[in-house]
Amino acid sequence: MSQSTFTHSELFQLFFYVPESHLESVKQAVFMAGAGKIGNYEGCAWQVAGTGQFRPIEGSQPFIGEQGTLEKVKEFRVEMVFERSKAKQVLKALKQAHPYETPAYGVLELANHLYE
């Protein structure tokens, strides 16, 4: 595999929260969409366990829990990078693979190029 030709200014960081039961399948879907590649490495991610909480409200269809009841779930925060050109497919893969009807995630533009 050849080294990627993107510049640091084209890199973004994706972070998302996922229940332990779907950790590996969601990561694999996002990797397959093009995330997690750094230089000559692929499948790159960082993750940490924590406890997420939410209360489904009227109109929700929760994967876990019941409407009106506060739910606490062991989840993982997962972080990985992706190239700008992969943004749409990476986010689509995350949303399709994630069990929650509204996954919690964020995207940050990296500014590593400013310090090189």
N, C-alpha and C positions, 0 to 999 in steps of 0.2 A: 504494500500500500504506500503510495507516495504521500509526502507531507502536504497538508492543505495549503492553498495559496491565499487564503483570506488574511486581511490585516486585522489587528486588534480592534480597530474602530468599527469593524463590521460584526463584532461579537456581542451577544446578548446573554444574560443569565436568566434562566427560567427557575423559579422555585414553586413548588406545589406541596400540598398536604394530601396524604392518602392513607386510608386505613391499612393496617398491617396485612389484612387478608388479600389485598390487591397490590401490594408494594411492587413485587417483581413483575407482574403482568403489565402494570402501567409504565414502569421504567422501560421494559422491553419495547412497548409500543412507541414510546417517545424516542428511544434510541433508533428504532427502525425508521422513524421519520427524519432522522438526521441530527439529532441532538447528541451531546456527550462525546464529541470528537475534539481532541486537542492535539495538534501536531500529528505525530505518528501513533496516537493512542485513540481507542474508541471505547465506548461503554464507560466513560468517565462520569462519575457522579459523587456527590457527598450527601449523606443522609444522617438524620438524628431522630431518635424516638421522643415522643412527647404525648401529651393528652390534649385532644381537641374537644371543644364543646359547642353545642348548638341546640336550639329549640325550634323544631319544625312548626311553622305557622299554617294557618288556613290556606289551602290551595297547594301545599307542598305534597310531594310523594317521596318521603324519605327512604333511603336505602336501609338506614338503621334508625330505630326509634319510632316514636309516635308523635303526631301533632300535639302541641301544647306541653310536651314533656321535655325537660332539659336532659340532654343525652351527653355523656362523656365517653370518648372513644380513644383507644390507643391508636395514634397515627404517627406517620413519619413525615418530616419535612425533607424534601429531596431537592437538590440543586444540581444544575448542569448547564453547560453553555451550548449555544447554537449560533450558526451564521445567519445574518440578516435574510439571506435568500431562502432559508428554510423555515422562516417564522410561521407562515400560514399552515404548512403541513405539520409542524411540531405541535402547534396549539390545537389543530384539528385532531391529531392523534391522542393528545392528552384528554380532550373532552370526550372522545369516543370510547377510550379505554377505561376512563375513571368511572367508578360505580355511583358517585353522587350526582344528582341531577344538576347541581351547580358546584363544580369543583372550585376550591379556593386556590388561586395561583397568582403569581406576579411575574413581570418581565422587567429586567433592568438593563439599560444600555451600559456596557463596560467602557471605561475610559483609560484602560491600561496604556494605550498608545500615547497618552499625554506625559507619561513618566518614563518613556524609553529614550 
